Amino acid sequence: MLQLEKYFDPSDILRFLEEKIGTGVWRCDAEGRMQWSRGFYGLLGLDPHSVAPSYAELERRIHPEDRGPPRDPRESVFDRFLLEGEFRITRPNRALRWIRVQSETFLNAAGEPECVLGIAVDVTEQRRSPQPLRIEAGRYAALTQVAGGFLWVGSRDGRITALLNAENKPDAQRFFGKGWVDLLPEEEREAALQNWATAAETGQPYDVQHRLRQSDGSYRWYHCRAVPVTEADGSIREWLGISTDVHQERFSIQHAATSRLTGAQLRAARGMLNWSVKQLAARTGISAAVIRRLEEENGLLRLPDETLTVLRDALSSAGIEFTFGAGKPGVRPR
């Protein structure tokens, strides 16, 4: 084997390694006296011509939160904290750096510790690199907890390939693969698959509401939204979606709409019954002047629920049915 020592002085080899790797070497004897290499001075940001190497100086540079308990330097030299591990140091310019230390203890002829030789490496960049990943992981974990529905990953052909927050949602397993299609009412499946195919082809967000069969056989409304996750070249790798139960919300809105009347409905219902304003006023206890004003209003009547209930009940009991379809609200005889 080629012996580098024949061609280079060991000090030159050490200097080369320290400069290229960003490392430093130190030595400490059993009395706590230290010697530092030029690279170790560089790690600490100190001038070798103005600072004498010592355990006290090194401890002063270690971040307060990372320091060990105070002790005599002669006891500290063989402390595992200083021999192995990672800790932060603060340079004179207030720059914070992470260094990793490894060392080896040398014994004298009597088998007692004589000195420690250590090497320190700047690992600040390695420490920083995982930080964004840890932040994102924390955000992801929080998102899966606050998400009110099923978070899922889907493929271009409409298969659900992963459920991201299924731990406390046993029913979520029903969605796997193309299981979600089988949960749709049979008459709605073709349209749902077509909607998905259109989104997959165009790359536009998928946003639909549909009913899904529950374990007891009933159906509930879900709002399903998904966006594409793309590669660097713009191609779609997968879809990230969420399916949220909106059954109660949907029917609350529908109930709110159908529990109210419009002025046109009120006028038409009275006309169908051939009632005068005074007759409706007598049956409801609402003044004729108020009824005339209500019939002239456009849109939903702004009345207390109790008053609306009195009007609806009076007209419904006389044979009128109020309709609230996709078109305009209407009336018809029962």
SVG drawing of the C-alpha trace seen along z (x, -y; Angstrom):
<svg xmlns="http://www.w3.org/2000/svg" viewBox="-113 -48 122 50">
<polyline fill="none" stroke="black" stroke-width="0.4" points="0.0,0.0 1.2,-3.4 2.2,-5.2 1.1,-8.9 3.5,-9.8 6.4,-9.2 5.1,-12.0 3.2,-14.3 3.8,-15.7 1.0,-14.5 0.3,-18.1 -0.4,-18.8 -2.8,-15.8 -4.6,-17.0 -4.9,-20.5 -6.3,-19.2 -8.9,-17.0 -10.0,-19.8 -10.4,-22.3 -12.3,-19.9 -14.5,-18.2 -15.1,-21.1 -13.7,-19.3 -11.3,-19.9 -9.2,-17.8 -8.6,-18.3 -6.6,-16.5 -7.1,-16.7 -4.8,-15.1 -5.7,-13.7 -5.1,-17.1 -7.6,-18.8 -5.1,-20.6 -6.3,-20.9 -4.7,-21.3 -6.7,-22.3 -6.0,-22.0 -6.4,-24.9 -9.6,-23.3 -11.1,-23.1 -10.4,-26.8 -12.2,-27.4 -15.2,-25.4 -15.5,-27.6 -14.8,-30.8 -11.8,-31.6 -8.4,-33.0 -5.6,-30.6 -3.3,-33.6 -5.5,-35.2 -7.3,-32.4 -5.7,-29.6 -7.3,-26.2 -9.1,-25.2 -12.1,-23.3 -13.5,-26.5 -13.3,-28.2 -14.9,-25.3 -17.7,-25.1 -18.3,-28.9 -18.9,-28.3 -21.4,-25.4 -25.1,-26.6 -26.4,-27.0 -29.1,-24.4 -26.6,-21.8 -24.0,-22.2 -23.5,-19.4 -23.4,-20.0 -20.5,-22.1 -17.5,-20.1 -13.7,-20.1 -12.1,-20.0 -10.0,-17.0 -13.2,-15.1 -14.9,-16.4 -12.3,-15.2 -13.7,-11.7 -17.3,-12.8 -19.3,-10.9 -21.1,-14.2 -17.9,-15.6 -16.6,-12.4 -19.6,-11.5 -22.7,-13.2 -24.0,-16.4 -24.4,-19.9 -24.7,-23.5 -21.9,-26.1 -22.2,-29.8 -19.4,-31.6 -18.1,-35.1 -20.2,-36.6 -23.3,-35.0 -23.6,-32.4 -25.2,-29.1 -23.6,-25.9 -24.2,-22.2 -21.1,-20.0 -20.8,-16.2 -18.0,-14.9 -16.3,-11.5 -13.3,-10.5 -11.1,-7.8 -9.4,-7.4 -5.8,-6.4 -4.3,-4.6 -0.9,-4.8 1.4,-1.8 -0.5,-1.2 -3.8,-1.0 -5.1,-4.3 -6.7,-7.0 -3.8,-9.2 -5.5,-11.5 -8.5,-11.8 -8.2,-12.5 -11.3,-13.8 -12.7,-15.0 -15.5,-17.4 -17.5,-17.9 -19.8,-20.7 -23.2,-19.1 -25.3,-22.3 -26.5,-21.8 -27.4,-18.2 -29.4,-19.4 -31.2,-22.0 -32.1,-19.8 -34.6,-17.6 -36.3,-20.7 -38.7,-21.5 -39.6,-17.8 -40.3,-17.7 -42.4,-20.9 -44.4,-19.4 -44.9,-16.1 -46.3,-18.1 -48.6,-20.0 -49.8,-16.8 -50.4,-15.1 -52.5,-18.1 -54.4,-18.2 -55.4,-14.6 -56.7,-15.2 -58.8,-18.3 -60.1,-17.0 -63.8,-16.4 -64.0,-13.8 -62.0,-10.9 -58.7,-12.0 -57.7,-9.8 -55.2,-9.4 -56.6,-8.3 -55.3,-7.2 -56.2,-8.5 -58.5,-5.5 -60.6,-6.4 -59.2,-3.9 -58.7,-5.1 -55.2,-3.8 -54.6,-5.2 -56.7,-6.5 -54.7,-9.0 -56.8,-9.3 -58.6,-6.0 -57.3,-5.0 -60.4,-6.2 -62.8,-5.8 -63.5,-2.1 -66.1,-2.8 -63.4,-4.5 -62.2,-1.0 -65.4,-0.8 -63.9,-3.5 -60.8,-1.5 -60.2,-0.7 -63.4,-1.3 -65.5,-0.4 -66.8,-4.0 -68.6,-3.4 -70.5,-0.4 -71.7,-2.6 -73.4,-5.0 -77.1,-4.5 -77.0,-2.4 -78.6,-5.0 -75.9,-7.6 -72.8,-5.4 -72.4,-6.1 -72.6,-9.9 -70.1,-9.7 -67.5,-7.8 -67.9,-10.1 -67.3,-13.1 -64.2,-11.5 -63.0,-10.6 -63.5,-14.2 -61.5,-15.6 -58.7,-13.0 -58.4,-14.0 -58.5,-17.8 -56.7,-18.0 -59.4,-20.2 -60.4,-19.9 -63.1,-17.2 -66.0,-18.7 -69.3,-16.8 -71.9,-15.9 -73.4,-12.4 -75.1,-9.9 -73.2,-6.9 -74.7,-3.8 -74.1,-3.4 -73.5,-0.1 -77.2,-0.1 -78.3,-0.4 -79.4,-4.1 -77.8,-6.8 -76.1,-10.0 -74.9,-12.9 -71.1,-13.5 -69.2,-16.4 -66.2,-15.0 -63.4,-17.3 -60.0,-16.4 -57.1,-18.1 -54.3,-16.6 -50.7,-16.2 -48.4,-16.7 -44.8,-15.8 -42.2,-18.3 -43.2,-17.9 -46.9,-18.7 -48.2,-15.2 -50.6,-14.0 -49.0,-11.5 -52.1,-11.0 -55.1,-12.8 -55.5,-14.1 -59.1,-14.3 -61.5,-14.6 -65.0,-13.2 -67.0,-15.1 -70.4,-14.1 -72.8,-17.0 -76.0,-15.2 -77.2,-17.2 -76.0,-20.5 -77.7,-19.7 -81.1,-19.0 -80.8,-21.9 -80.4,-24.2 -83.3,-22.5 -85.5,-22.7 -84.6,-26.3 -85.7,-27.0 -88.9,-25.0 -89.9,-26.3 -90.4,-29.8 -92.9,-31.3 -92.7,-33.9 -95.1,-36.7 -96.1,-35.2 -96.9,-31.8 -99.0,-33.5 -100.9,-35.5 -101.4,-32.4 -102.5,-30.2 -105.2,-32.7 -106.3,-33.0 -106.7,-29.2 -108.9,-29.1 -110.8,-32.1 -110.3,-33.7 -110.3,-37.4 -107.6,-39.1 -110.0,-39.5 -110.8,-35.8 -107.2,-34.8 -106.7,-37.4 -109.6,-36.0 -108.2,-32.4 -104.7,-33.4 -105.2,-36.3 -102.8,-38.4 -104.1,-41.8 -105.3,-42.4 -102.9,-45.2 -99.9,-42.9 -101.1,-40.2 -101.4,-42.8 -97.9,-44.0 -96.6,-40.4 -98.2,-39.5 -96.4,-42.5 -92.9,-41.4 -90.5,-39.7 -88.6,-36.7 -88.8,-35.0 -91.0,-36.6 -89.1,-38.1 -91.3,-36.9 -90.8,-35.1 -91.0,-31.3 -94.2,-31.3 -96.0,-33.7 -94.9,-31.7 -96.1,-28.5 -99.6,-30.0 -99.8,-31.1 -98.6,-27.7 -100.9,-25.7 -104.0,-27.7 -103.4,-27.4 -102.3,-23.7 -105.3,-22.7 -107.5,-24.2 -105.9,-22.0 -102.9,-23.9 -99.4,-22.3 -96.3,-24.4 -93.6,-23.2 -89.9,-23.9 -88.3,-22.2 -85.3,-23.1 -87.4,-25.9 -89.3,-28.7 -91.3,-28.0 -94.9,-27.2 -98.3,-26.1 -100.8,-23.4 -103.9,-21.8 -103.4,-18.7"/>
</svg>
